[in-house]
């Protein structure tokens, strides 16, 4: 009986220490977003290289951590989604996976992040503008669907201009 009590106490202390350590190590979302944008700025300065791709991967991870942090702050989540989308737009070589597994392209990931940002803030001009850029880039890469994707791009870019983004 005494031994079971001691084991229970030890297990509960280990669990408590693990939760406490996690709480101490967790970085607040604003700092993670700031770190993500700092990495993104460094990636802009790098030529196309493994270093640039590593910086973009780290930036995406920082934005993901900010998006998933607690407590949930929708404005911070939108900033994290916008940052991740920008990083995905800069990725030149997507991660390699087994050939039989489907993986979203960086453009598809950027589109998904921007659509989620618009769910959280429907009038976010930056998200609308970036989504227009995503569709424009998809139109340049898509064979056979260029008109449809170009029209979608123009729609979002016109909407971004209406929200105050200076587009000429």
C-alpha positions as CSV (number, residue, x, y, z in Angstrom):
1,X,0.0,0.0,0.0
2,X,2.8,2.4,1.0
3,X,4.7,1.5,-2.2
4,X,1.7,2.2,-4.5
5,X,1.2,5.6,-2.8
6,X,4.9,6.5,-3.4
7,X,4.7,5.4,-7.1
8,X,1.6,7.5,-7.5
9,X,3.3,10.5,-6.0
10,X,6.3,10.1,-8.2
11,X,4.2,9.8,-11.4
12,X,2.2,12.8,-10.5
13,X,5.3,14.9,-9.8
14,X,6.8,13.8,-13.1
15,X,3.7,14.8,-15.0
16,X,3.5,18.1,-13.1
17,X,7.1,18.9,-13.9
18,X,6.6,18.0,-17.6
19,X,3.6,20.4,-17.8
20,X,5.6,23.1,-15.9
21,X,8.6,22.6,-18.3
22,X,6.3,22.9,-21.3
23,X,4.7,26.1,-19.9
24,X,8.2,27.6,-19.4
25,X,9.5,26.6,-22.8
26,X,6.5,27.7,-24.8
27,X,7.1,31.0,-26.6
28,X,4.2,33.5,-26.8
29,X,2.6,33.8,-30.2
30,X,3.7,37.4,-30.9
31,X,7.3,36.5,-30.4
32,X,7.0,33.4,-32.7
33,X,5.4,35.6,-35.4
34,X,8.2,38.2,-35.0
35,X,10.8,35.4,-35.2
36,X,9.0,34.0,-38.3
37,X,9.1,37.4,-40.0
38,X,12.8,37.8,-39.1
39,X,13.6,34.5,-40.7
40,X,11.5,35.5,-43.7
41,X,13.5,38.7,-44.1
42,X,16.8,36.7,-43.9
43,X,15.5,34.4,-46.6
44,X,14.8,37.4,-48.9
45,X,18.4,38.3,-48.6
46,X,19.7,34.9,-49.5
47,X,20.2,33.7,-53.1
48,X,18.4,30.5,-54.0
49,X,20.2,27.9,-51.9
50,X,19.9,25.3,-49.2
51,X,20.3,28.1,-46.6
52,X,17.4,30.0,-48.0
53,X,15.2,26.9,-48.0
54,X,16.2,26.1,-44.4
55,X,15.3,29.7,-43.4
56,X,11.9,29.4,-45.1
57,X,11.3,26.0,-43.4
58,X,12.1,27.5,-40.0
59,X,9.9,30.5,-40.7
60,X,7.0,28.3,-41.6
61,X,7.5,26.3,-38.4
62,X,7.6,29.5,-36.3
63,X,4.3,30.7,-38.0
64,X,2.7,27.3,-37.4
65,X,3.7,27.4,-33.7
66,X,2.2,30.9,-33.4
67,X,-1.0,29.8,-35.1
68,X,-1.4,26.8,-32.8
69,X,-0.4,28.6,-29.5
70,X,-2.8,29.0,-26.6
71,X,-4.8,31.1,-25.8
72,X,-6.2,31.5,-29.3
73,X,-5.9,35.1,-30.6
74,X,-7.6,35.4,-34.1
75,X,-5.6,38.5,-35.0
76,X,-2.3,36.7,-34.2
77,X,-3.5,33.6,-36.1
78,X,-4.1,35.8,-39.1
79,X,-0.6,37.2,-38.9
80,X,0.8,33.7,-38.6
81,X,-1.2,32.5,-41.6
82,X,-0.1,35.5,-43.7
83,X,3.5,34.9,-42.8
84,X,3.4,31.2,-43.6
85,X,1.7,32.0,-47.0
86,X,4.5,34.4,-47.8
87,X,7.1,31.8,-46.9
88,X,5.4,29.2,-49.0
89,X,5.3,31.7,-52.0
90,X,9.1,31.9,-51.7
91,X,9.8,28.1,-51.5
92,X,11.5,26.9,-54.6
93,X,11.9,23.2,-53.9
94,X,9.2,21.6,-51.8
95,X,10.0,18.9,-49.3
96,X,10.5,15.5,-50.8
97,X,8.2,12.6,-49.7
98,X,7.7,9.1,-50.9
99,X,6.4,9.2,-54.5
100,X,3.2,7.5,-53.6
101,X,2.1,10.0,-51.0
102,X,0.3,13.1,-52.2
103,X,1.7,16.4,-50.8
104,X,0.4,19.9,-51.3
105,X,2.6,22.2,-53.4
106,X,3.8,25.4,-51.8
107,X,1.2,27.3,-53.8
108,X,-1.6,25.0,-52.5
109,X,-0.3,25.5,-49.0
110,X,-0.2,29.3,-49.4
111,X,-3.7,29.3,-50.9
112,X,-5.0,27.2,-47.9
113,X,-3.4,29.5,-45.4
114,X,-4.8,32.6,-47.1
115,X,-8.3,31.2,-47.3
116,X,-8.2,30.4,-43.6
117,X,-7.0,34.0,-42.9
118,X,-10.0,35.3,-44.8
119,X,-12.3,33.1,-42.8
120,X,-10.9,34.7,-39.6
121,X,-10.8,38.2,-41.1
122,X,-12.8,38.5,-44.4
123,X,-11.7,42.1,-45.1
124,X,-8.0,41.5,-44.6
125,X,-6.4,43.4,-47.6
126,X,-3.1,41.6,-47.3
127,X,-4.7,38.2,-47.4
128,X,-6.8,39.2,-50.4
129,X,-3.8,40.6,-52.2
130,X,-1.6,37.6,-51.6
131,X,-4.4,35.2,-52.7
132,X,-4.6,37.2,-55.9
133,X,-0.8,36.6,-56.4
134,X,-1.2,32.9,-55.6
135,X,-3.9,32.6,-58.3
136,X,-1.8,34.6,-60.8
137,X,1.2,32.3,-60.2
138,X,-1.1,29.3,-60.6
139,X,-2.4,30.7,-63.9
140,X,1.2,31.0,-65.2
141,X,1.8,27.3,-64.3
142,X,-1.5,25.7,-65.1
143,X,-2.1,24.3,-68.6
144,X,-5.7,24.4,-69.8
145,X,-7.1,26.3,-66.8
146,X,-5.3,29.6,-67.3
147,X,-8.5,31.7,-68.1
148,X,-10.3,30.4,-65.0
149,X,-7.4,30.9,-62.7
150,X,-6.5,34.3,-64.2
151,X,-10.1,35.5,-63.7
152,X,-9.9,34.4,-60.1
153,X,-6.6,36.3,-59.7
154,X,-8.1,39.5,-61.2
155,X,-11.1,39.1,-58.9
156,X,-9.0,39.0,-55.7
157,X,-6.5,41.7,-56.9
158,X,-9.5,44.0,-57.7
159,X,-10.9,43.3,-54.3
160,X,-7.5,44.1,-52.7
161,X,-7.4,47.4,-54.5
162,X,-10.9,48.1,-53.1
163,X,-9.6,47.4,-49.6
164,X,-6.8,50.0,-50.1
165,X,-3.9,48.0,-51.5
166,X,-2.2,50.3,-54.1
167,X,-2.3,48.1,-57.2
168,X,-1.7,49.5,-60.7
